[in-house]
Amino acid sequence: MSNSGLFISFEGIDGSGKSTQVMRLADHLRDQGHDVVLTREPGGSDGAEEIRALVLQGDPDRWSAETEILLFTAARRDHLERLIRPALAAGKIVICDRFADSTRMYQGLSRGDLRGTVDTLHDLMIGVEPDVTILIDMDPVEGLKRAKGRQGTEERFEDFGADLQAAMRAGFLDLAAQFSDRFRVIDGAQAMDAVTADIRTAVAQALTARH
C-alpha cells in the first residue's frame, strides 16, 4: 500500500515475543537513519486505543465474535486514517504489532468459521495489506506459558486456552502460505538474538527491493 514508505507488520500467537522484537527492529532501523513509526493493534490512534480497552479486557465471552469483528475493524479504520496512511505518505517506515492477519485468525477462527466475514469487512473498510509481515512461529504451549506469565490486564484471548493458541499457530502458518509474497516466517524457538538477526535480514531485503 505504501507510496515511498514501508509498512511492516508483526504477527504470531500470544507469547511469541513479538513486542520485544518490534522494539528491537525499530531501534535498529532508527540507528540506520530511518524515520520509524512504531504502533500496535488494536490501537495506534486515540479512538482505536479506546476500543482496545473494550476488546482486550474482561471475560472471554464479553463480546460475540461478530461484534468483536466490527470493533476491531472500526479500530483499524481509525488507525489507518489517522496514523498509517499519513506516515507512509511521508516516506516513513511503519512497524505495527499486529494488523489484519490477527483479526483473520482470532476473530475469524476463535468461535466458529467467520473468516469470510472478516475478509469481506476488510475489503470494504480497510483494503490494504502490509508490504512485509514478520510471523514469529513458536510452540503454542510455550507461548501461552510466556503470555500468562506477564500477569497483565489484557489477557482476554489468553484465557481462551491452549487449544485456541494451537489453532492460531496453524492458521498463521496457513496465511503465510496463502500470502507468501509478503510473509517471512521466523523460528521463534531460537535464542532471542538469533530471532532478531533473522528479522533484520528479512527487513533489509525488503528495503533493498523497495529501491
Secondary structure by P-SEA (a helix, b strand, c coil): ccccbbbbbbbbccccaaaaaaaaaaaaaaaaccbbbbbbcccccaaaaaaaaaccccccccccaaaaaaaaaaaaaaaaaccaaaaaaabbbbbbcccaaaaacccccccccaaaaaaaaaaccccccccbbbbbcccaaaaaaaaaaacccccccccccaaaaaaaaaaaaaaaaaacccbbbbcccccaaaaaaaaaaaaaaaaaaac
